Amino acid sequence: MVAQTLLYVTQPNNNHARGNDTMEIEGRIRQVFYSVFDDRGIARADLNEDSVLDSSLGLESMDFAIIVVKLEEEFGYDPFAEGIPDGLRTYGDLTKLYAQQESAN
C-alpha cells in the first residue's frame, strides 16, 4: 500500500464567511476519507451530509480508526479523546463537529 500524504497550505483570511470555513473544513475531511479509500484500493463512496458513518461506505472499523488519526494530524486535535460525541452518526455530523471545534479555537 502506498501511503499518500496531502499537504495543505492555508493563509489566514478573516474575510471568510462561516459557510466558506465549513466548506473548507468539509473539503479537508473529504480528502482524508478519499486517502483511506485510495490506500485500501476501494471505490470512493459518494460522501454527502447524510452519509452514515458505517460499513455502507465500504470501510471497516480499522479504516475509521485510521481516519480519526489522519483527522487529528490534519486539524491538530482529537475531538474523540473523550469518546464518540453524542449524535455523531453521519458525514454531516462529523463536518459540523470539526467546524465547531475550529470556531472554538
Secondary structure, DSSP 8 states (H G I E B T S, - for coil): -------------TT--HHHHHHHHHHHHHHHHHHHHHHHT-------TT-BSSGGGT--HHHHHHHHHHHHHHHS--TTTT---TT--BHHHHHHHHHHHHHH-
